[in-house]
Amino acid sequence: MIRLTAPNRQGTDSNKWRRYAPDVLPLWVADMDFAADPRITDAIRARLDHGVLGYGRATDAQREALVRAMKRDHDWTIQPEWLVFLPGVEPGFNMALSAFTKPGDGAMEDLPVYAPLRAAPGNWGLDLHEIWQSHDGDRWTCDAGEMEEAARASDAMLLCNPQNPTGRVYTRDELEFRADLCLRHDMVLISDEIHCGLVLDGRRHIPIASLSPEIAARSVTLMAASKTWNVPGLKTAFAIVPDADMRARFEASKKGMVDSVNILGLAGMTAAYDQCTDWRDAAREQLTANRDLLARRLAELIPGAHMHPAEAGFLAWIDFRDLALPKPAADFFLETARVALSGGTDFGTGLEGWARLNYGCTPDLLDEAVRRMAQAVQDHGEKA
């Protein structure tokens, strides 16, 4: 039986734990506190034992491991040559925008969305067409008419699935609608699917490029082991680009700015996808329990905070507006509760009353964070 462990990260090189003072509970950046599967570290150690750490590139065996994983996990048959290895998903979607758009073009995406993806169109002089999600009582959705209007003005669609920060896992019907928009309006599709390994409650992730050869031919799909197996520091990701001409343009867009992948990252990523599905499944169970614990404790202790449980991942998107806090929610809880959250305005304008909370931690730490936050809310109410 796989048991997740959470070593003490204080005093280490952890960006998550070093950004704030030692008395702050850091529940902000999308980085879990669980130690990597030992098979990942064993693979890295074995590569180190070779002793020569020169320039490298993915081997045929490493490519085949990802081909097997796509078929096993998503019933998606890909070819080894479709894979382009990258030091991260963020460079990948910026490379794609650089390769397939020009300044003045339009790009559409669902908001709220995490800051690097929201900022990416502006990096390349594109006009961003925002489609705001709303909650219909069951799930986060987008208005089809607004999407159609944005598509008419866009040359690229940026998709985040599973979605960050709302935790949505798009259904087949939703993905088919987005694919149809891309086909009818001649848009390139850039799909960030980095959280796809952490779908919860028995859901199954559908890569949008797997829907048809037609949408695959205009797609760049971005994935990594980093979120699922908690190895973001390995700086290793990959793009799946089925069309040969698109792939050549995509690779050319590195332009000396995006480097090759670390050889130790390749070793760790291969082990994750090929050997560590049981660790991933254990992580899903723990995250489901943590998500449900968070929902219960918020309902009990901060009933004015509203959270729609995520369908994937380890991030909760929480609405604190009914609390009428005197400042943005993340600032309030950092100053009064010593709990660090990601501020709502990172994900879109006008979201000061929202915050994102990372529950990829121990249940004890999560419970302590909610208790601190509840006390801060109570103290504020008594002073008001």
N, C-alpha and C positions, 0 to 999 in steps of 0.2 A: 504494500500500500504506500502510495506517495504521500509524504507529509511536507508541506511547505514550511520553510523556516524564515525568520526575519531577524538577521543579525543587527546589532547596534550599529547604526551608520553615523552617529555623531562622532566628530573628530576625524572623519575620513574625507576623501576628495569629493563626496556627494554634493552636487549642485543643489539638489533638493533640500538637503539638511544644512547646508552652509549659507544659504541666502539670508536667513534670518537668525536672530539671536537664539542661544541654546534653549531658552524657555518657551520658544514658539513651536507648536505642533505643525509640521509642514504638510499640508494636504492640497498642494497647488499643482505643480508640474506633473505631467502624465508619465510618472515613473513609479512603479510599485516598489514596496520595501522587501519583497521576497527574494531570497537567494536563488540564483540560477540552478537549473538541474545539474547535478554533478557530471552527467554525461557531456554537457556542453563544456564545462571547464576541463574535463578529461581530454576532449578533442583538441582544445586549445593547447593543453600541456603536451599532448603528443606531437602537435605541430612544432612546438618550441623545441622539443627534444631532437628534432632534425638538426637544429643548430644554425642553419643558413636562413636568414630572414630577408632575402632579396625581393625585388619586385616580383609580383605574382599576378595571376589572373585565374578566374574560375576554371576548374578542370571539367572534363566531360562527366566525371562521376558526380561532381557537385551540381552540375546542370541537371543530370538525370534525377538526383534526389528531389529537386524542386518540381520536375515533371511528374514524378510519382505523387508528391504531396498535393499538387493541384487536382490530380485525378481522384485521389483518396478523399480529400476534404471537400472538394467542390464539384466533383464529377466533370471537371474541365480538362479536356485533352489539349495540351499545348506541345509545342516543339522546342527542343533545347535551344535552337538558334534564335527563338523569339526573346530570350532573356538578355537583358542589359543590366549589368551590376553597377550599383551606385553606393556612395557613402551615406545616403539617407533619402527618405521620401521627399523631404522639402527641396533638396536640389533637383529631384526628379520632376516635380510639377513646375518648377521654375524653368528647367530645361525645356519642357514640353511647350510652355507658353512662348519661350524664346524661339523655338523651332517652327511653330505652326501659326503664330500670329505676328502682327506688326503694330506699331503704335497707332492708336486711333481705332483699332478693332474693338469689338465688344466681347465680354466674357460674363457668363451667368453662373450663379451658385446660390445654394440655399443658405440662409442665415437664420439664427446665429451660427457661426462657424469659427473654428480655432484660428488664432491670430495669423500664423504664417500663411495659411491658405487664403484668408480674407485679404491679406496684404499683397499676395502674389500678382494679381492683375495690375496693380499700380506700379509694381517693379518694372513692368514692360510697357507702360504708357497705354494701358487698355482701359476702356470704360467698363466699370463693373455694374452689372444689372443684378440687383439683389432680389431674391424671392424669399420673403420672410415666412418661416414656419409658424404655425399656430397649433395649439393643442385642441383636439375636437372632443376631449373627454375619454378617448381611447388611445390615441397616439398623436405624435407630431406629424402634420401634413402640410403640403403646399397647395395653393390654389392653381388649378390647371390653366385657367385663363391667364393668370399672371405669368405662369411659366411659358405659355405660348407667346405672349407679348415679348417677354425677355428673349426668347429664342429667335424671334424675328430680327432682333437688334444685335445678335451675338454671333461670334465666329468660333467660340469655344465654350464648352460646358465643363465646369469644375464640379466634380461630385465627391462627396466624402461619405463613404459607406463601409461600415457602420459610422453613423454621424457623430461628430464631436463638436459641441458638447451634449447634445440631447440624448445620445445613445440609441437613436433609431437604427433599426435594421430594415432597409427598404424591401418591400415585397416584390415578387416577380412582376405583378401588374404595374407597380410604380416604376420599376426599372424598365419595363417594356415601353412605357409612356415616354420616359426620358430618352431611351434609345431611338424611338420614333421621331422625337423632336430633333435629335442630332442628324438623323438621316434626311428628314424633310427640309431642314434649314441649313444643311451642309456645314455642320459644326464638327470640330474635332472634340473627342471626349477624353478627358483626363480624370481618371478615377483613383482617388486616394483610398485604399482599402487596408490600411495598416492595422486596424483593430479587428480584422475579419476572423482571426483565430479565437476571439473571446466572445462569440455569440452565446447568449444565455438562454435558459429555460427550454432547451431542446431545439432551438432555432437552427436554421442552416443558412449560411451566407451564400449568396449568388453573385459571382463576379459578373458585372454587367456585360463585359466583353464576351462572356460565354453564351449569351442569348442567341447570337446568330453570326454567321460569317460576315454579314454586312456591317454590323456594329463593331465587330472585332477589327475590321479593316480600317477603321478610323479611330481606334482606341489606344491609349496608353494606360495600362493598369499598374499601379504602384503598391507594392507589398514589402513586408519585412518581418523578421522574427522578433523585432525589438519590443513591441508591446506585448505580444502573446507570451513570450518566454522571458520577458523582463531583462533584455540585454541591449538597451538603447545605446549604452556606451561603446558597443562594438562597432557602431557607425557602419552598418552594412544593410543594404536594401537591394531591391531589384525591380526593374520594370519589365512588363510583358507587352511586347509590341509586335503583333502578328504580321503586319504589313512590312515588307522588306524596304520599300522606299521611305515609309515613315520612320522605320528603325534607323536607317542611314542618316536621315535628317536629325532625328533625336540624338544620336550619338555625336554628330557633328556639332551640336549645340553646346557641348562641354566647353569648347573655345578656351581651353587652358585654365578654366575656373573650377571645374569639377574633376577631382582627382580619381585615381583608381581606388579600388576597395582594399582595405587592410586584409592581409592574408590570414590573420588570426580571426578576424570577423567572419571570413568565408568558412573557416573550419568550424567556428561555433554555430553559425547559421545552419550549416549542413547537418550537424548533429541534432540541432533543435528540430528541424523538419523531418529528419529521417528516423530519429530514435526517441523523441521526447513527447509523443502525443499523450502519454499517461500523465506527465507533469502538467501539460496544458489542461487536461480534463480535471485534474485536481484544482488547478487555479480557477477554472470556471465554477467549480463547486464552492470554493472559498469566496469568490467574488459575489456569487449569488447570495450566499449567507450574509456577507457584509452589506450588500445593497439592501437586503430585507431588514437587517438590523438597523441600518441608518434610517430607513423609512419609518420603522416602528418608533425609534427614539425621537425622531423629529416630531412625529405625531403626538407622542407623550409629553415631550418637554418644550417644544417650540411649535405649537399648533398653527401659528401664523405663517410658518414656513411651508412652502408647497413644493413637493418633489414628485415628478412623474418617473417611476422606476425605469432605468435604462434597460434596453433590450440586448445590449452588448457592452463589454468593456468594464472599466472601473472608475467611471466619471459620472458624478451626479450633477445635474443642472437644476439649481434650486432657486425658487422665486421667494425673495424675502420682502417684497414690496408692502405686504399687509402689515409688516411690523413698524412701518413709518420710522425707520432708523434715521438718525440725524446726518448721516453721510453715506457714501456708497457702502454696500453691504460688506465687501471684502475689507475695506479700510476699517469699518467699525469692528469687525471680529478680530482683526489683527491687533488693533489698539486695545480693545477691552477684554478680549478672551484669550489673546495670544495664540490664535489659530490662523494659519495662513491659507487662504483660498485664492483661486484665480478670479480676478475681478470681472464682472459682467461686461464692461466696456472693452475688454480684450476681444470679445466675440461679436461686437456690433455696437453701433451708437445707440444711446438712450437706454442702456441696460444696467444702470447704476444699482438698481435694486435686485439684480441677479448675481449669482456667483456659482462657480464650478468647484466641486469638492471631489478630491481623489480618495476613494475608499479602498485602494489597493494597499492595505496596511493590516496590522493586527486588529482583531476586534476590540481589544482593550484600548488601543490608542484611539480608535474610532469612537468608542463610547466616551472616553475622556474628552475628546474634542467636542462632542455634542453637549456634554454636561457643562463644559466651559462656556460654550456659546449660549446655552440656555440661561446660565447665571448672568451673563452679560446682558441679555435681553431683559431679564427680570430686574436687574439693577437699573437699567435705563428706564423701564416703566415706572419704577418707584421714584425716580428723580423728575420724571416728566410732569 
